[in-house]
Amino acid sequence: MLPSFPFANTPRLQLRPMVSSEARELLTVVSASRAELGRFMGWPRDLVDSEQARRFIKLSRDGWLLSRTVRLGVYERATGALTGNIELDGIDARRGQAELGYWIRTDRCGRGYAVEAARAMLRYAFEVLLLHKVRADVAVGNHASSRVLEKLGFAQEGVLREDRPVGSAYVDHWRFGLLAREF
């Protein structure tokens, strides 16, 4: 099991594991943002009912217990509303690496929430897990997401050709990386 996450509160957000009773809220948020999220990621098309939302939450907990993934809900502190998700996936202590992922619901985009949540997750990666590098893959054309990474100091390292399926097509992804000493 991974160490606890000590950076749960940022100035505007609370980061914490989702619980099964929040499956309906997760489904509502993803459904309202499906068109935007689905342009660049495949999973939003698959999360279409409460059972799948509960499974998503359970997989998050299981990943933590297996020391592979830290997936947290991103909540507005002022309202308590679920605004997105932040994760550190594929944690490989031997290689000292993991992959950062995030999404913010469409009606909350442009407020800096992704940067704020990602900064807290990067502190966990570098200060608690003592990772050497965090990488992030962004679908080519997802300029908003690449700007988030640039604001955090990530460098674009290349292009992964036809890397992941989105709908019926494989999509190229920009690979970004951030070393511990650059954070």
C-alpha positions as CSV (number, residue, x, y, z in Angstrom):
1,M,0.0,0.0,0.0
2,L,1.2,3.5,-0.8
3,P,1.9,6.1,1.9
4,S,-1.0,8.5,2.8
5,F,-1.4,11.6,0.7
6,P,-0.5,14.6,2.9
7,F,-1.4,17.4,0.4
8,A,-5.2,17.0,0.5
9,N,-6.0,20.7,0.8
10,T,-4.8,23.3,-1.7
11,P,-6.0,26.9,-1.5
12,R,-9.2,26.1,-3.4
13,L,-9.4,22.4,-3.7
14,Q,-9.7,19.2,-1.6
15,L,-8.1,16.1,-3.1
16,R,-9.3,12.8,-1.6
17,P,-10.3,9.3,-2.7
18,M,-13.9,9.0,-4.0
19,V,-16.2,6.7,-2.1
20,S,-18.8,4.4,-3.7
21,S,-21.7,6.6,-2.5
22,E,-20.4,9.2,-4.9
23,A,-20.8,7.1,-8.0
24,R,-23.9,8.9,-9.0
25,E,-22.2,12.3,-8.7
26,L,-19.2,11.0,-10.7
27,L,-21.5,9.7,-13.4
28,T,-23.3,13.1,-13.6
29,V,-20.1,15.0,-13.9
30,V,-18.6,12.7,-16.5
31,S,-21.9,12.7,-18.5
32,A,-22.0,16.5,-18.5
33,S,-18.4,16.7,-19.8
34,R,-18.5,13.6,-22.0
35,A,-18.3,15.5,-25.3
36,E,-15.2,17.4,-24.3
37,L,-13.5,14.6,-22.4
38,G,-14.3,12.1,-25.1
39,R,-12.5,14.1,-27.8
40,F,-9.1,13.2,-26.3
41,M,-9.7,10.1,-24.1
42,G,-11.5,6.8,-24.6
43,W,-12.7,6.0,-21.1
44,P,-15.5,8.7,-20.8
45,R,-17.4,6.9,-23.5
46,D,-17.4,3.8,-21.4
47,L,-18.6,5.3,-18.1
48,V,-22.3,5.4,-18.8
49,D,-24.1,4.0,-15.7
50,S,-23.8,4.0,-11.9
51,E,-22.3,0.5,-11.9
52,Q,-19.4,1.5,-14.1
53,A,-18.9,4.6,-11.9
54,R,-18.8,2.4,-8.8
55,R,-16.3,0.1,-10.6
56,F,-14.1,3.2,-11.5
57,I,-14.1,4.1,-7.8
58,K,-13.3,0.6,-6.7
59,L,-10.4,0.3,-9.2
60,S,-9.1,3.5,-7.7
61,R,-9.0,2.0,-4.2
62,D,-7.5,-1.3,-5.5
63,G,-4.8,0.6,-7.3
64,W,-3.8,2.3,-4.1
65,L,-3.7,-0.9,-2.1
66,L,-1.5,-2.5,-4.8
67,S,0.9,0.5,-4.8
68,R,0.2,1.1,-8.5
69,T,-2.1,4.1,-8.6
70,V,-3.1,7.2,-6.6
71,R,-6.4,8.4,-8.0
72,L,-8.2,11.2,-6.2
73,G,-11.3,13.2,-6.7
74,V,-10.8,16.9,-7.1
75,Y,-13.4,18.8,-5.1
76,E,-14.0,22.6,-4.7
77,R,-13.5,23.4,-1.0
78,A,-16.0,26.2,-1.1
79,T,-18.9,24.1,-2.5
80,G,-17.8,20.5,-2.0
81,A,-18.6,19.9,-5.7
82,L,-16.7,17.2,-7.6
83,T,-14.8,19.0,-10.3
84,G,-12.5,16.3,-11.7
85,N,-9.9,13.7,-11.0
86,I,-6.1,13.7,-10.5
87,E,-4.0,10.6,-10.6
88,L,-0.5,9.2,-10.5
89,D,-0.6,5.9,-12.4
90,G,1.8,3.1,-13.2
91,I,3.9,3.9,-10.2
92,D,7.2,2.0,-10.6
93,A,9.4,2.5,-7.5
94,R,12.2,0.5,-9.1
95,R,12.5,2.9,-12.1
96,G,11.4,5.9,-10.0
97,Q,8.7,6.9,-12.4
98,A,4.9,7.3,-12.8
99,E,2.4,8.9,-15.1
100,L,0.3,11.9,-14.2
101,G,-3.3,12.1,-15.4
102,Y,-6.1,14.6,-14.8
103,W,-9.4,15.9,-16.1
104,I,-11.6,18.7,-15.0
105,R,-15.3,18.9,-15.7
106,T,-16.2,21.2,-18.6
107,D,-18.0,23.9,-16.7
108,R,-15.0,24.4,-14.3
109,C,-12.3,24.5,-17.0
110,G,-10.1,27.6,-17.3
111,R,-10.0,28.2,-13.5
112,G,-6.5,26.7,-12.9
113,Y,-7.9,23.7,-11.0
114,A,-5.8,21.2,-13.1
115,V,-2.6,23.0,-12.3
116,E,-3.4,23.4,-8.6
117,A,-4.4,19.7,-8.2
118,A,-1.4,18.5,-10.3
119,R,1.0,20.6,-8.3
120,A,-0.2,18.8,-5.1
121,M,0.1,15.4,-6.8
122,L,3.6,16.2,-8.0
123,R,4.7,17.1,-4.5
124,Y,3.5,13.7,-3.4
125,A,5.4,12.0,-6.3
126,F,8.7,13.8,-5.6
127,E,8.6,14.5,-1.8
128,V,6.8,11.4,-0.5
129,L,7.4,8.7,-3.1
130,L,10.8,10.1,-4.0
131,L,10.3,9.4,-7.7
132,H,12.9,10.5,-10.2
133,K,10.5,11.4,-13.1
134,V,6.8,11.9,-13.8
135,R,5.6,11.7,-17.3
136,A,2.3,12.7,-18.9
137,D,0.8,11.8,-22.3
138,V,-1.6,14.2,-24.0
139,A,-3.5,13.6,-27.2
140,V,-2.0,15.7,-30.0
141,G,-4.3,18.7,-30.3
142,N,-5.3,18.9,-26.7
143,H,-3.6,22.3,-26.2
144,A,-5.4,23.1,-22.9
145,S,-3.9,20.0,-21.3
146,S,-0.5,20.6,-22.7
147,R,-0.6,24.2,-21.3
148,V,-1.3,22.7,-17.8
149,L,1.9,20.7,-18.1
150,E,4.0,23.6,-19.4
151,K,2.8,25.7,-16.5
152,L,4.1,23.0,-14.1
153,G,7.5,22.9,-15.8
154,F,7.1,19.7,-17.9
155,A,9.2,19.5,-21.1
156,Q,7.8,17.9,-24.3
157,E,9.9,14.9,-25.1
158,G,8.4,13.6,-28.3
159,V,5.4,12.1,-30.0
160,L,4.0,8.6,-29.4
161,R,2.5,7.6,-32.7
162,E,-1.0,6.0,-32.7
163,D,-0.5,5.4,-29.0
164,R,-4.0,4.9,-27.6
165,P,-7.5,4.4,-29.0
166,V,-10.0,7.1,-28.8
167,G,-13.3,5.9,-30.2
168,S,-12.5,3.9,-33.3
169,A,-9.1,5.4,-34.1
170,Y,-5.6,5.3,-32.6
171,V,-4.5,8.8,-31.6
172,D,-1.0,10.2,-31.4
173,H,0.1,11.6,-28.0
174,W,2.7,14.2,-27.0
175,R,4.9,12.8,-24.3
176,F,5.9,15.2,-21.5
177,G,8.3,14.6,-18.7
178,L,9.3,16.4,-15.4
179,L,12.4,15.4,-13.4
180,A,12.5,15.7,-9.6
181,R,15.2,18.3,-9.8
182,E,13.1,20.4,-12.2
183,F,10.1,20.5,-9.9
